[in-house]
Amino acid sequence: MIFIKLILAHLLGDFILQPDSWVADKESKKLKSIYLYIHILIHTVLNFAFLWDLQLWWVAILVGVSHFIIDAAKLSFQTHKNKKNWFFIDQTLHVLVIAGVSFYFNEFDFEFLQNQELLKIVMAALFLTAPASIFIKILLSSWTPVPETTNNIQTESLSNAGKYIGILERLLVFTFIIVNHWEGVGFMVAAKSVFRFSDLAQAKQRKLTEYVLIGTLLSFGLAVLTGILIK
């Protein structure tokens, strides 16, 4: 299980054994930071420790060197605006290198693509993300609340927060149904009601309350219906 061992080494080296002060120093000094090389050394040592096989010495070195190249590219091209993007690019490349090594040792095959049940679940989960959001948005388009005026209470909100909340809640509801834990759906409805109550009570707008209620029921309803169809 080379993949699992190298992933464990990666998680320890990149997140557990790398203090925030090291990250800050690397971002400011980039390739001149001593902590970059200490970080790579720790990764390489962890690879050796988890593999625990002298015949696989080249794997530990290869993953360590690739980690340095990826981190160096990230530090060189990363800016304040694209920092989030580079974090995910960096992690994806590290995992792909590890997956490539594992594939070389025939640890992976693609038989799972023939599993119809798995493909149906993946299809349903994908539908409950962006496609379901667009579907709900179109259905509610004629009732979308007008922009706040000076006579209404202005409430601040994170950009696209509602979209991501909806996606997460639908995926959670779908998961509860697939694993036969319907009580989790009730918990989700109750939890969202509690969090939303203060906002709606403060707004004192019947239209806004009805809009949120319809959107919530549509979101939960789509997730429940999708889960039932897949089952």
Secondary structure by P-SEA (a helix, b strand, c coil): caaaaaaaaaaaaacccccaaaaaaaaacccccaaaaaaaaaaaaaaaaaaccccaaaaaaaaaaaaaaaaaaaaacccccaaaaaaaaaaaaaaaaaaaaaaaaccccccccccaaaaaaaaaaaaacaaaaaaaaaaacccccccccccbbbbbbccaaaaaaaaaaaaaaaaaaaaccaaaaaaaaaaaaaaaaaaaaaaccaaaaaaaaaaaaaaaaaaaaaaaaac
